[in-house]
């Protein structure tokens, strides 16, 4: 059994022992001639300001292009602020992304890792970036306690960010911005507790110091432990993350170092349909159909360094690098349905996973003028190394039932195994490299902006069996083939027309990229390496910026190549999935004291060129027909400091299998909450209560990957935050 985390009294003692001394300074009168305009202008890496209400930012980081304003880019992005995280008591990234009408959440295959479905296509936790770098963040569940913003890019993004580590994110990407020390010191402590007794503490300290506040430090410590809303399930998490930065006249540097450990006992995994000919009614929302011997534990140490140099008033160079070391282990068991009565089989498996990643990026951003045309030039290069180590033991399947679940002793006799559980060997190595260039041409005083660019990407992948031999087949069918090594060029085109100061029309064509398959042994073309698969998007829309609120209306079409399959004696790659949709988002504070985030997505999907045409014209798996969101946060008139909030999520039906004989019904979820801000001994104190799934609705939330993920039961969360 893994050692337990430090006790709560020990953590509280640590929090109380942190003392920051600040001396009051006499006001200094500055002459007007001493104020330099360059000293007060935003730095190139400064986060865009938020819309009124402070829930959604006016822009975000768009990979190679850097931080961009919402109205100036031919793409769709929503950036959620730390205010949303705090007010909704969002504990992980999934809690934040629940606000987005283009995103829905599911689990990974047989484990507790979060997977996000954006525009109908999955994004794995492995492929979420941190301050623009891939491969740095913990890969399963990421706490929000050290996060300033959660930026959601809609659509393929291989040009902007390069190919993702595992090839997901073809419908969109998520980037997390770390917390930084502000000009005003931060001294904040939060104590929280849930209705099932899960208790947490979070200490957030930040301050700038030195001449002109050039140096900054931000420290976040948090721990939570106790039962979740799912019966007999408990979770323990702890996080340490520190951010340091320096703001010079023409040079800026920042570094982040983090450690996160999570353990979940008695897992309730997704359910596979097996031989069921109809989707069973979802069990009680809090019922746990897993086994008490199942658990998942992950431990991640990660960090990054980023520097920026102003070469002139118009040109800035940057260099960033980071790394992550991960260790995961767990015992898992996914129910597989047998018939339609709820009966199922469950197979225990012990799995160990280790991972080491290193990632770098460098580039140059600048502006120049050629006659009547302005140019925003971006040059960039990225490289990333990953190494995975795995081992497993599978045991024989046992009978169970997802409605009437009885304890089953964990089997002790292995049915299959691979690798050394105590010292897992290398099963995969990946190196992705790319170089990119783009130009945004401005005409008519930048009313018309044309963006075009290209990225050349090289993907090198080496996979190994558990005995250390290569999985890449050679032409003779042996396991000694060359590694997967393919290059491809991905272009981008975009246009923005600012019809008025508050309306922008835009369109884009952009691509996603993922490793292509290799023909397996036993086929006539064994060893053939197929080129990386291109996912192509066409999108057009209109953006509205009324200062106090904004809106975005988009229509899109995404074509994603399907995986390969055997056709007779050959292995072929044919077929595609086409997702088409229209999405609307509205956000801001249109009326003083009334903040909103609302929108909807209407989607259709189609499979094409399937094996023997069997599923041609059918919907793709796990793509909801529609998604609706509405969130309101209201300051109660006449009661200073009191605010009420509510949120509605509605998701349309989605198919579980490719032949469309199994489907999940439409579901609704309602959340409510309140907070009250007051003064205690001249200190700001904020009390919050949030109720998720108010009606305790029983529902299947997602069919991503052909697995049925159940929605979480009702959960009541209380917290108190004091600024000291």
VOGU-3710 file (C-alpha; in Angstrom, 3 decimals, decimal comma):
1> xxxxxxxxxx> 0,000/0,000/0,000  1,375/3,432/-0,927  2,260/5,729/1,955  -0,343/8,223/3,028  -0,028/11,937/2,514  1,158/14,224/5,332  -1,551/14,671/7,955  -3,902/17,616/7,780  -2,533/19,110/11,030  0,949/18,978/9,506
11> xxxxxxxxxx> -0,227/20,862/6,437  -2,063/23,416/8,550  1,047/23,899/10,642  3,025/24,510/7,467  0,454/27,047/6,264  0,480/28,877/9,592  4,267/28,927/9,699  4,522/30,846/6,414  4,998/34,491/7,380  5,613/37,253/4,848
21> xxxxxxxxxx> 6,839/40,598/6,162  5,835/43,766/4,321  6,790/47,297/5,340  4,523/50,210/4,605  6,206/52,806/2,430  5,635/56,571/2,470  3,844/57,889/-0,608  6,298/59,097/-3,250  5,442/62,096/-5,406  6,550/61,561/-8,990
31> xxxxxxxxxx> 7,043/64,370/-11,453  5,169/63,997/-14,699  8,458/63,947/-16,625  9,508/60,788/-14,743  6,689/58,653/-16,120  7,699/56,555/-19,115  4,856/55,338/-21,310  6,838/52,217/-22,166  6,928/51,322/-18,470  3,169/51,109/-18,166
41> xxxxxxxxxx> 2,265/49,449/-21,447  1,423/45,738/-21,268  4,338/43,390/-21,813  4,121/41,064/-24,850  3,379/38,083/-22,613  0,726/39,873/-20,518  -2,593/38,036/-20,349  -5,445/39,759/-22,213  -7,920/41,609/-20,030  -11,258/40,041/-19,094
51> xxxxxxxxxx> -14,697/41,033/-20,288  -16,930/42,769/-17,762  -17,801/40,300/-15,007  -14,259/38,819/-15,043  -15,418/35,339/-16,086  -14,160/35,213/-19,684  -11,019/36,897/-21,038  -10,811/38,999/-24,185  -8,292/36,649/-25,766  -5,620/34,088/-25,044
61> xxxxxxxxxx> -2,498/32,313/-26,204  -2,768/30,988/-29,752  0,381/28,946/-30,042  2,804/30,331/-32,591  0,853/33,601/-32,824  1,214/34,342/-29,093  -1,409/36,173/-27,042  -4,121/37,484/-29,333  -7,213/39,615/-28,903  -10,553/37,902/-29,367
71> xxxxxxxxxx> -11,600/40,186/-32,256  -8,337/40,034/-34,231  -8,067/36,306/-34,959  -9,847/34,084/-37,505  -10,327/31,339/-34,891  -12,613/30,574/-31,970  -11,242/30,564/-28,427  -12,783/30,944/-24,968  -10,568/31,728/-21,993  -12,027/31,097/-18,511
81> xxxxxxxxxx> -10,550/33,099/-15,637  -9,609/32,280/-12,061  -12,819/34,003/-10,918  -14,864/31,211/-12,493  -12,624/28,634/-10,830  -13,045/30,237/-7,396  -16,756/31,059/-7,569  -17,742/27,594/-8,837  -15,278/25,787/-6,528  -13,873/24,022/-9,585
91> xxxxxxxxxx> -11,382/21,435/-8,329  -10,100/20,140/-11,676  -10,044/21,211/-15,307  -13,201/19,225/-16,094  -15,185/21,346/-13,625  -14,168/24,471/-15,567  -14,799/23,043/-19,031  -18,344/22,101/-17,995  -19,120/25,779/-18,712  -18,334/25,444/-22,408
101> xxxxxxxxxx> -21,144/24,539/-24,857  -18,634/22,921/-27,233  -17,113/20,570/-24,635  -18,301/17,470/-22,798  -16,373/15,201/-20,422  -15,775/11,455/-20,343  -13,250/9,027/-18,845  -10,278/7,311/-20,392  -10,462/3,645/-21,349  -10,763/1,729/-18,099
111> xxxxxxxxxx> -9,292/4,410/-15,829  -10,133/7,747/-14,201  -8,279/10,047/-16,601  -10,362/12,925/-17,923  -11,097/13,031/-21,660  -12,800/16,079/-23,178  -14,903/15,878/-26,333  -14,590/19,153/-28,296  -16,678/19,576/-31,442  -17,340/15,844/-31,263
121> xxxxxxxxxx> -13,682/14,706/-31,133  -11,722/13,636/-28,027  -8,901/15,498/-26,293  -6,881/13,362/-23,853  -5,298/14,830/-20,759  -1,878/13,955/-22,236  -2,453/16,594/-24,917  -3,334/19,614/-22,760  -0,608/22,262/-22,944  0,888/24,363/-20,152
131> xxxxxxxxxx> 1,786/27,949/-21,021  2,034/26,832/-24,650  4,143/23,682/-24,102  2,935/20,114/-24,656  3,923/17,171/-22,485  4,408/19,070/-19,198  1,169/18,655/-17,243  -0,013/15,599/-15,267  -1,791/13,399/-17,794  -4,874/12,108/-15,955
141> xxxxxxxxxx> -6,445/14,733/-13,677  -5,121/18,278/-13,273  -5,979/20,410/-10,247  -7,008/24,029/-10,827  -5,418/25,367/-7,636  -2,366/26,686/-9,499  -4,194/27,769/-12,668  -4,929/31,374/-13,646  -6,799/30,659/-16,896  -8,191/27,738/-18,862
151> xxxxxxxxxx> -8,054/28,529/-22,584  -10,166/26,441/-24,976  -9,311/26,591/-28,682  -12,037/25,215/-30,964  -10,964/23,178/-33,974  -7,809/21,420/-35,278  -4,605/23,266/-34,378  -1,531/21,493/-35,754  -0,248/24,724/-37,285  -0,637/26,798/-34,125
161> xxxxxxxxxx> 0,652/24,302/-31,560  2,315/21,480/-33,457  1,201/17,873/-33,311  0,043/16,790/-29,847  1,900/14,041/-27,919  -0,718/11,307/-28,455  -2,486/12,682/-31,526  -5,797/13,693/-29,904  -7,163/17,228/-29,770  -8,264/17,168/-33,402
171> xxxxxxxxxx> -11,493/18,982/-32,496  -9,854/21,482/-30,166  -7,128/22,127/-27,646  -6,877/23,301/-24,024  -4,038/25,432/-22,668  -3,535/26,266/-18,979  -1,987/29,526/-17,847  -0,170/29,396/-14,488  -0,732/31,868/-11,682  1,668/34,803/-11,406
181> xxxxxxxxxx> 2,265/37,295/-8,619  0,268/40,480/-9,171  1,207/44,041/-8,265  -0,955/43,659/-5,165  0,174/40,951/-2,696  -1,912/37,774/-2,435  -2,506/36,160/0,960  -5,380/33,720/0,599  -6,434/30,628/2,501  -9,417/28,447/1,575
191> xxxxxxxxxx> -10,996/25,670/3,614  -13,545/23,477/1,861  -15,725/20,474/2,675  -18,186/18,434/0,626  -21,457/16,855/1,667  -19,764/13,446/1,888  -17,040/14,699/4,200  -14,190/15,341/1,775  -12,104/18,103/3,356  -9,593/20,338/1,631
201> xxxxxxxxxx> -7,187/23,177/2,318  -5,629/25,600/-0,160  -3,005/28,261/0,567  -2,260/30,845/-2,145  0,544/33,352/-1,509  2,031/35,797/-3,997  4,037/39,015/-3,945  6,225/41,207/-6,100  9,365/42,766/-4,747  12,575/44,506/-5,733
211> xxxxxxxxxx> 13,014/47,657/-7,775  9,827/48,487/-9,730  8,353/45,164/-8,558  10,495/43,361/-11,089  10,578/40,049/-9,206  7,490/37,992/-8,431  6,746/34,779/-6,549  3,477/32,816/-6,340  3,054/29,695/-4,223  0,059/27,364/-4,129
221> xxxxxxxxxx> -0,293/24,459/-1,683  -3,421/22,337/-1,493  -4,659/19,028/-0,133  -8,045/17,290/-0,189  -9,032/13,955/1,289  -12,202/11,994/1,944  -15,190/10,291/0,340  -16,541/11,425/-3,005  -20,221/11,547/-3,926  -19,959/8,019/-5,383
231> xxxxxxxxxx> -20,655/5,330/-2,760  -17,610/3,863/-0,999  -15,187/5,837/-3,149  -12,560/8,083/-1,608  -9,977/10,387/-3,115  -6,774/11,942/-1,829  -4,964/14,712/-3,674  -2,154/17,100/-2,963  -0,536/19,802/-5,038  2,495/22,035/-4,744
241> xxxxxxxxxx> 3,193/24,570/-7,479  5,502/27,577/-7,389  5,847/30,277/-10,035  8,699/32,783/-10,144  9,096/35,575/-12,661  11,214/38,593/-13,509  10,024/41,606/-15,520  12,912/43,637/-16,879  12,963/46,544/-19,319  13,541/44,338/-22,338
251> xxxxxxxxxx> 13,770/40,886/-20,826  11,249/38,687/-19,010  11,677/35,237/-17,592  9,331/32,930/-15,691  9,630/29,480/-14,221  7,101/27,049/-12,784  7,713/23,955/-10,715  4,971/21,605/-9,586  4,266/18,330/-7,857  0,894/16,577/-7,854
261> xxxxxxxxxx> -0,193/13,267/-6,346  -3,653/11,764/-6,632  -5,163/8,506/-5,438  -8,713/7,258/-5,952  -9,894/4,082/-4,198  -12,836/1,896/-5,312  -13,133/3,121/-8,885  -16,375/3,444/-10,792  -15,134/3,104/-14,354  -16,954/3,422/-17,643
271> xxxxxxxxxx> -19,106/0,505/-18,873  -18,651/-1,344/-22,154  -21,847/-2,425/-23,944  -20,567/-5,966/-24,628  -23,411/-8,140/-25,951  -26,207/-5,791/-24,850  -28,723/-5,073/-27,592  -30,078/-2,005/-25,817  -28,548/0,617/-23,548  -29,468/-0,153/-19,936
281> xxxxxxxxxx> -31,083/2,473/-17,745  -28,369/4,294/-15,815  -27,978/2,964/-12,252  -28,554/5,236/-9,268  -26,267/8,230/-9,625  -24,279/7,417/-6,495  -24,167/3,625/-6,981  -20,668/2,203/-7,331  -20,552/-0,843/-9,606  -16,776/-1,128/-9,265
291> xxxxxxxxxx> -14,910/-3,306/-6,781  -13,249/-2,182/-3,565  -9,857/-3,580/-4,621  -9,652/-1,178/-7,537  -7,620/2,009/-7,266  -5,648/4,501/-9,344  -2,622/6,434/-8,144  -0,586/8,971/-10,095  2,414/11,052/-9,094  3,814/13,818/-11,304
301> xxxxxxxxxx> 6,741/16,197/-10,994  6,870/18,890/-13,656  8,408/22,244/-14,458  9,140/24,744/-17,192  11,190/27,860/-17,923  10,270/30,602/-20,373  12,256/33,674/-21,427  11,423/36,594/-23,718  13,753/39,219/-25,141  12,655/42,462/-26,809
311> xxxxxxxxxx> 15,132/42,805/-29,671  13,560/46,146/-30,623  10,276/47,968/-30,262  8,861/45,670/-32,948  10,516/42,282/-32,444  10,504/39,806/-29,558  12,314/36,473/-29,324  11,338/33,688/-26,922  12,669/30,370/-25,668  10,791/27,879/-23,500
321> xxxxxxxxxx> 11,575/24,449/-22,141  10,015/22,024/-19,721  9,941/18,451/-18,475  7,733/15,990/-16,605  8,317/12,755/-14,738  5,248/10,587/-14,103  4,618/7,384/-12,224  1,196/5,721/-12,293  -0,116/2,461/-10,952  -3,496/0,981/-10,369
331> xxxxxxxxxx> -5,816/-1,983/-10,280  -8,697/-1,605/-12,697  -11,854/-3,409/-13,692  -14,276/-2,324/-16,405  -17,756/-3,915/-16,434  -18,665/-5,463/-19,794  -22,389/-6,037/-20,204  -23,756/-9,504/-20,892  -27,257/-9,125/-22,300  -29,769/-6,502/-21,213
341> xxxxxxxxxx> -30,397/-7,278/-17,537  -27,429/-5,374/-16,096  -25,384/-8,564/-15,769  -21,737/-8,042/-16,674  -18,266/-9,458/-16,413  -15,391/-7,608/-14,819  -11,732/-8,434/-15,383  -9,133/-7,236/-12,887  -5,872/-5,814/-14,209  -2,769/-4,420/-12,498
351> xxxxxxxxxx> -1,100/-1,754/-14,625  2,063/0,274/-14,086  2,931/3,233/-16,274  5,938/5,558/-16,217  6,677/8,501/-18,461  9,426/11,066/-18,994  8,839/14,012/-21,308  10,996/16,928/-22,429  9,663/19,787/-24,532  11,179/22,931/-26,067
361> xxxxxxxxxx> 9,998/25,798/-28,217  11,698/28,889/-29,627  10,537/31,655/-31,886  10,363/35,225/-33,036  7,333/37,525/-33,234  7,365/40,968/-34,781  5,668/43,757/-36,690  6,688/45,634/-39,788  5,141/47,966/-42,355  5,467/47,718/-46,143
371> xxxxxxxxxx> 3,711/50,664/-47,729  0,003/50,503/-46,858  0,290/46,954/-45,482  1,127/45,948/-41,917  2,647/42,553/-41,145  2,623/40,436/-37,989  5,365/37,868/-38,521  5,723/34,712/-36,457  8,576/32,193/-36,667  8,759/29,184/-34,398
381> xxxxxxxxxx> 10,282/25,769/-33,827  9,280/23,014/-31,401  10,646/19,656/-30,355  9,408/17,097/-27,859  10,773/13,772/-26,590  8,654/11,252/-24,729  9,482/7,840/-23,299  6,838/5,488/-21,918  7,353/2,439/-19,707  4,569/-0,085/-19,121
391> xxxxxxxxxx> 3,812/-3,423/-17,522  0,561/-5,277/-16,827  -1,061/-8,347/-15,339  -4,573/-9,456/-16,347  -6,711/-11,874/-14,348  -9,704/-13,989/-15,289  -13,118/-12,331/-15,649  -15,773/-12,673/-12,922  -19,519/-12,109/-13,007  -21,118/-8,948/-11,577
401> xxxxxxxxxx> -24,148/-6,700/-12,063  -24,195/-2,924/-12,469  -27,473/-2,632/-10,484  -26,959/-5,178/-7,716  -23,214/-5,156/-7,273  -21,771/-7,647/-4,809  -18,171/-7,680/-3,528  -15,855/-9,983/-5,466  -12,507/-11,139/-4,174  -9,679/-9,975/-6,369
411> xxxxxxxxxx> -8,372/-12,892/-8,459  -4,835/-14,038/-7,728  -4,097/-16,216/-10,756  -2,887/-14,225/-13,788  -4,333/-15,002/-17,196  -1,784/-12,895/-19,094  1,024/-10,514/-18,311  3,678/-8,357/-19,883  6,765/-6,627/-18,557  8,208/-6,356/-15,072
421> xxxxxxxxxx> 5,738/-4,778/-12,648  8,571/-3,675/-10,357  10,706/-2,257/-13,155  8,662/-1,741/-16,336  10,608/-1,570/-19,564  10,387/0,984/-22,338  7,406/0,357/-24,614  7,412/3,584/-26,599  9,560/6,529/-27,646  8,365/9,549/-29,562
431> xxxxxxxxxx> 10,108/12,565/-30,994  8,089/15,284/-32,669  9,832/18,222/-34,339  8,455/21,140/-36,301  9,245/24,547/-37,728  6,634/27,137/-38,680  6,227/30,580/-40,199  3,200/32,825/-40,637  2,269/36,343/-41,658  -0,844/38,314/-40,798
441> xxxxxxxxxx> -1,255/41,086/-43,351  -3,284/44,137/-42,302  -5,018/46,365/-44,834  -7,248/49,431/-44,605  -5,881/50,444/-41,181  -6,002/46,773/-40,107  -9,728/46,505/-40,751  -8,945/43,522/-42,971  -6,496/40,911/-41,632  -5,261/37,998/-43,756
451> xxxxxxxxxx> -3,370/35,214/-41,971  -1,428/32,552/-43,829  1,306/30,208/-42,734  2,793/26,765/-42,847  4,324/24,286/-40,373  6,620/21,420/-41,340  6,357/18,562/-38,852  8,362/15,388/-38,422  6,967/12,502/-36,356  9,266/9,714/-35,222
461> xxxxxxxxxx> 7,690/6,914/-33,160  9,293/3,732/-31,815  7,044/1,135/-30,169  8,258/-1,999/-28,393  6,747/-5,226/-27,137  7,156/-6,005/-23,464  10,150/-8,209/-24,318  11,937/-5,169/-25,757  11,597/-6,069/-29,464  10,198/-3,572/-31,930
471> xxxxxxxxxx> 6,528/-3,698/-32,847  7,292/-2,200/-36,239  6,961/-5,079/-38,712  9,420/-5,512/-41,545  8,463/-6,647/-45,004  9,198/-10,260/-44,097  6,716/-10,062/-41,205  9,373/-10,062/-38,483  9,483/-7,535/-35,658  12,636/-5,719/-36,778
481> xxxxxxxxxx> 11,197/-2,952/-38,900  12,318/0,658/-38,908  10,673/3,145/-36,564  7,744/5,199/-37,768  9,305/8,355/-39,233  7,089/10,579/-41,317  6,977/14,263/-42,205  4,104/16,405/-43,335  3,373/20,073/-43,988  0,249/21,676/-42,532
491> xxxxxxxxxx> -0,900/25,050/-43,862  -3,334/27,586/-42,424  -5,425/30,328/-43,992  -7,602/32,824/-42,186  -9,336/36,133/-42,725  -10,847/38,702/-40,372  -12,915/41,677/-41,509  -13,777/44,242/-38,847  -17,083/45,501/-40,153  -17,394/47,896/-37,208
501> xxxxxxxxxx> -15,547/48,465/-33,954  -17,792/45,850/-32,338  -18,311/43,287/-35,149  -15,741/41,005/-36,789  -16,425/38,525/-39,561  -13,943/35,673/-39,921  -13,186/32,402/-41,702  -10,377/29,849/-41,555  -9,032/26,656/-42,988  -6,781/24,775/-40,591
511> xxxxxxxxxx> -5,602/21,197/-40,119  -4,922/18,701/-37,345  -2,342/15,949/-37,475  -1,941/12,488/-35,939  0,398/9,564/-36,500  -0,705/7,216/-39,261  -0,906/3,440/-38,753  1,519/0,779/-39,962  0,334/-2,400/-41,658  0,630/-5,315/-39,200
521> xxxxxxxxxx> 2,340/-8,643/-39,709  0,232/-11,152/-41,599  -0,879/-8,741/-44,324  0,603/-8,548/-47,824  1,740/-4,976/-47,211  3,141/-5,625/-43,725  5,525/-2,912/-42,637  3,937/-0,204/-44,772  3,913/3,064/-42,850  0,950/5,225/-43,686
531> xxxxxxxxxx> 1,447/8,996/-43,646  0,130/11,038/-40,733  -3,603/11,567/-40,910  -4,767/15,099/-41,673  -7,919/16,399/-40,055  -9,229/19,385/-42,001  -11,552/22,135/-40,826  -13,434/24,874/-42,617  -14,995/27,465/-40,304  -16,717/30,822/-40,668
541> xxxxxxxxxx> -18,352/33,052/-38,119  -19,076/36,412/-36,609  -17,834/37,914/-33,342  -19,432/40,631/-31,256  -17,676/42,856/-28,723  -19,920/45,296/-26,859  -17,297/45,892/-24,140  -19,573/44,683/-21,346  -20,390/41,436/-23,169  -19,301/39,443/-26,185
551> xxxxxxxxxx> -20,680/36,736/-28,451  -19,448/34,323/-31,118  -21,433/32,481/-33,790  -19,579/29,872/-35,858  -20,309/27,203/-38,427  -17,738/24,459/-38,999  -17,017/21,298/-40,929  -14,316/18,863/-39,758  -13,109/15,905/-41,816  -11,119/13,340/-39,817
561> xxxxxxxxxx> -9,569/10,204/-41,369  -10,620/6,916/-39,834  -8,234/4,270/-38,534  -6,949/1,570/-40,845  -8,469/-1,904/-41,237  -7,881/-5,243/-42,970  -9,447/-5,647/-46,361  -8,788/-9,177/-47,541  -5,019/-9,756/-47,396  -4,219/-6,060/-47,401
571> xxxxxxxxxx> -4,209/-3,443/-44,673  -5,758/-0,240/-45,956  -6,440/3,175/-44,565  -9,714/4,428/-45,886  -12,809/6,142/-44,632  -13,433/9,317/-42,706  -15,637/10,919/-40,097  -17,287/14,234/-40,922  -18,580/16,471/-38,137  -20,624/19,523/-39,080
581> xxxxxxxxxx> -22,067/22,015/-36,678  -23,080/25,479/-35,639  -22,180/26,895/-32,227  -23,076/30,040/-30,322  -21,465/31,500/-27,191  -22,470/34,585/-25,199  -20,537/35,860/-22,176  -19,955/38,939/-20,061  -21,973/41,286/-17,854  -24,670/42,858/-20,064
591> xxxxxxxxxx> -26,422/44,319/-16,999  -24,481/45,527/-13,989  -24,491/42,754/-11,412  -25,700/40,070/-13,865  -22,977/37,863/-15,351  -23,684/35,134/-17,864  -22,040/32,391/-19,894  -24,416/30,689/-22,300  -24,486/28,997/-25,657  -25,201/25,913/-27,668
601> xxxxxxxxxx> -23,794/23,602/-30,316  -25,831/21,747/-32,921  -23,874/18,926/-34,558  -24,273/16,158/-37,073  -21,727/13,488/-37,908  -21,333/10,958/-40,695  -19,141/7,940/-41,375  -17,861/7,533/-44,929  -16,022/4,788/-46,831  -16,335/2,264/-44,009
611> xxxxxxxxxx> -15,323/-1,398/-44,459  -17,526/-2,838/-47,206  -19,735/0,232/-46,796  -21,403/-1,382/-43,765  -21,691/1,838/-41,766  -21,656/4,433/-44,530  -23,981/7,281/-43,629  -24,220/6,327/-39,963  -23,442/8,767/-37,176  -20,013/8,550/-35,540
621> xxxxxxxxxx> -19,657/7,200/-32,011  -19,926/9,629/-29,108  -20,997/12,771/-30,990  -24,014/14,412/-29,278  -26,640/15,880/-31,572  -26,653/19,089/-29,529  -25,188/20,672/-26,397  -26,750/23,567/-24,490  -25,262/25,526/-21,591  -26,599/28,447/-19,554
631> xxxxxxxxxx> -24,847/29,898/-16,511  -26,027/32,964/-14,595  -24,326/34,729/-11,688  -26,376/37,511/-10,022  -25,576/40,071/-7,335  -28,671/40,284/-5,126  -29,881/43,924/-4,972  -30,001/45,426/-1,512  -27,727/42,763/0,033  -24,114/43,818/-0,577
641> xxxxxxxxxx> -21,770/40,883/-1,010  -24,473/38,286/-1,723  -24,550/36,557/-5,123  -26,613/33,641/-6,439  -25,759/31,454/-9,412  -27,250/28,674/-11,483  -26,192/26,515/-14,403  -27,997/24,218/-16,819  -26,339/21,572/-18,996  -28,348/19,764/-21,656
651> xxxxxxxxxx> -26,837/17,187/-24,008  -28,498/15,440/-26,916  -28,444/11,762/-27,806  -25,296/10,036/-29,057  -24,535/6,621/-30,490  -22,505/4,024/-28,621  -21,604/1,841/-31,601  -20,715/2,359/-35,244  -23,766/0,552/-36,620  -26,017/2,877/-34,600
661> xxxxxxxxxx> -28,049/0,215/-32,818  -27,203/1,550/-29,338  -27,650/5,152/-28,270  -27,662/7,245/-25,106  -30,707/9,432/-24,447  -30,711/13,205/-23,975  -29,788/14,306/-20,446  -30,047/17,436/-18,316  -28,074/18,606/-15,288  -28,804/21,571/-13,027
671> xxxxxxxxxx> -26,341/23,239/-10,652  -26,988/26,071/-8,182  -24,879/28,057/-5,758  -24,467/31,136/-3,597  -21,634/33,145/-2,088  -21,427/35,912/0,468  -18,513/38,308/0,832  -18,033/40,203/4,087  -15,410/41,813/6,308  -14,087/40,077/9,418
681> xxxxxxxxxx> -11,475/42,042/11,407  -10,851/44,136/8,288  -10,142/40,991/6,263  -12,158/39,865/3,234  -14,008/36,619/3,888  -15,973/34,819/1,146  -18,352/31,969/1,979  -19,549/29,717/-0,844  -21,941/26,834/-1,372  -22,410/25,020/-4,693
691> xxxxxxxxxx> -24,699/22,099/-5,511  -23,877/20,045/-8,605  -26,552/17,811/-10,161  -29,217/19,348/-7,953  -31,884/16,770/-8,857  -29,486/13,806/-8,430  -30,215/12,808/-12,025  -29,252/9,276/-13,133  -27,808/9,521/-16,656  -25,163/8,260/-19,036
701> xxxxxxxxxx> -23,062/11,334/-19,801  -20,882/10,167/-22,701  -20,346/7,369/-25,227  -16,884/8,515/-26,277  -14,876/5,610/-27,690  -17,815/3,240/-27,327  -17,597/3,331/-23,495  -20,563/4,577/-21,472  -19,526/7,050/-18,781  -22,091/7,786/-16,070
711> xxxxxxxxxx> -22,710/11,306/-14,807  -21,701/12,204/-11,263  -24,306/12,203/-8,455  -25,443/15,212/-6,474  -22,600/16,919/-4,649  -22,767/19,828/-2,215  -19,562/21,821/-1,724  -18,905/24,422/0,986  -15,869/26,668/1,271  -14,589/29,727/3,055
721> xxxx> -11,812/31,954/1,689  -10,043/34,609/3,721  -7,621/37,199/2,365  -5,187/37,995/5,161
//
